[in-house]
Amino acid sequence: MTAAVNQHTRRDPTELPPLTEHVDTDALDALFGRDTPGAPRVTGASLEFNYADFVVTVESVGRIEVRDAGR
């Protein structure tokens, strides 16, 4: 997810606040992570949250969309 944000912003990761201040990354891994043993396999779901000046959407199919807030 951090890579998707970095690609969208083209900013150094150290310039952005820690992702964990905006979303529970362990919960994301549990819901959408493919490598988490015993994790529920959520299908047809998505989660959207604000991160810095962006809106991040994570989909159960593995797609991550980052867009500027206000768009």
N, C-alpha and C positions, 0 to 999 in steps of 0.2 A: 504494500500500500504506500509506503514511504517513497518507493521508486516512482510510482505513478504521480504522486504529488510533486516530486522533484522534477520529473519530466515536464509536467504542466507548467510549473513555475520557473524552471530554469534557474533556480536559486540553490545555493549551497544548503545542504540539510541543517547546518548549524545556525542558519539565519531564521529557521522556523522553530516555533515552540515544540516541545515534545508532544508526540501524537497521543501519548497516554494522558495528557491533560484534557483531551477532548473526547476520547472514546476509550472504553474498556477493551484493550487489544486482546486480552485473554478470552473475553466473551466472543469477540469476532472470530478468533481462531476456533473456539468451541462450536460456533454456529456454522461457519463457512470454511474452516480449514480442512484441507484434504488429507493432511498428514497427522491429524489428531486422533489417536486411538480412542474408540468409543464415542466419538463426537456424533451428535445427531446429524443426519444428512438432510438439511433443509433444502427444499426445492421450491422454485418459483417465488423466492423471497428476495427482498432487498432491504438495505439499511442505509439511511442517509443521515449525515451529520455535518456540522460546521467545523471547519478546521482552519485556523488563521483567517485569511480573507477568502476562503474557498468553501465550496460545498462538495463533499465526497459521497459518492454513492457506491456501495459494495453490493454486488448481486451474487446470488447463490451459484450461478454458472461460472463464477470466477472473474467476471468483468468488473473493473473499477473505473469509475468516471470521476474526473475532477473538473470542476468549472468554477469560474469566478463567482463569488457571492453577489447577488443582485441581478443575475442573469436568469 
